[in-house]
Each structure stands twice: as structure tokens, then as C-alpha cells.
Amino acid sequence: MKRRFLEPIAFPVAAMTIRLLAATWRLRVRNGAHLEAARASGRPVLFALWHSRILPLLFHHRGEGVVTLISRHRDGGYLARLAEQWGYGAVRGSSGRGGEAGLLGLVRALGSRGAGAITPDGPRGPAERVKPGAVAAAQHAGAVLLPVAARTDQAWWFTSWDRFCLPKPFARVDVVYGPPFDVAEGKDALRHGIERLERALQAVTYGP
């Protein structure tokens, strides 16, 4: 009961604190040409990112009307509310088994709004392993997959399943894009797309 009473108070305070913290980050874009190429393709764009790096990337793309797939868990509810404050659309569901409704909602949103975002290892892991749903959503929507990561020189790393990353005040945050690619129809193309996306996300997260 106490937790339920405090939640309406705690969220606005936490949201304001995160906004003030994020305003101090020193953002820098790397490989921005890949983002421009994806947008110039004339196709829907599906940003793919590891769950642990979602917060700085949400902040960077705020106000662009991107539709996000966010889990139905309690923590996902807080993230959905924050994303909506920052100008995102939110589809509730997951990218794994049992998340068909969420993935279908994301596919529909991509068709009508043109840009979406998904964490292919969410909502509960295993961390940094691509689940089929993320690639299948791009396949069914005819979307271009765009891998993206946030790297930072100073951060708090939570002891959560994904080791959630919260950059510290005045941290440098590099937003790194990988080459966009599409996924052809068929099971073989789906399997290759999963493998390619996982390699691409590792490259933008940990590469040079």
C-alpha cells in the first residue's frame, strides 16, 4: 500500500531528475551517415539497441515521434511514461515468446508512422542476445534495421539483468550508428538477420 501511495509522487520527481541529468550529457554522433541513409531509403526505419543503453538513446531521439516497444512489466510502465513525455509513441509488449501482440502493434505503427525502436534482448534477457521477434518485425513491416548504441566514459552500471547504464553528470555520450540493412522473406533470411543484427550491435557497442 505504501509503495502504491508513493508512486504518483515518485515518478514525476524521478522523471525531472533524469531530465536534468540528461541535459548535462555531452552528446556526440558517430557514423551519422548511416542514420541519414536509413531515413533516405523511403522505408520504415526500425532502430535496434541493447536494453542496457536505452536511456541515453531515448533522450537523444526525443521529440521525433518514434514508436517504441516497451514491456508490460511494472518497470516498463515507468519507461513508457518517460518515453511518452519525451515525444515517443509506446506499444506495450515484448520481443520474445508471448509478445506477438506487441510485435504486431509495432509493425502496424511502422506502417503508419515510419520509425520505431526495439530492444531485441528485452524485457528480461538474456542480455545482448537478439531474439527473433525484433528481426521478424522488420521483416513483416518491410523496415530497414538500424543498429545503434550509446557509449559513455562515465556511468553508473546497475546490478540488473542487463547491467543498465545511466551516464553520470557531464559524461560524454557517443551515439554510434551501424550500417542499415533489410531482411528478406523466409526462415533462412530471418536466421541470417538475427545473426547479422547481433554482430552489428556488438560492433556499435564495443567496436572502435
PyMOL commands that set and color helices and strands:
alter all, ss='L'
color gray80, all
select helices_A, chain A and resi 2-22+32-40+51-60+74-85+100-113+132-141+187-206
alter helices_A, ss='H'
color red, helices_A
select strands_A, chain A and resi 26-30+45-48+67-70+89-92+115-118+144-152+155-157+165-167+172-177
alter strands_A, ss='S'
color yellow, strands_A
deselect
rebuild
show_as cartoon
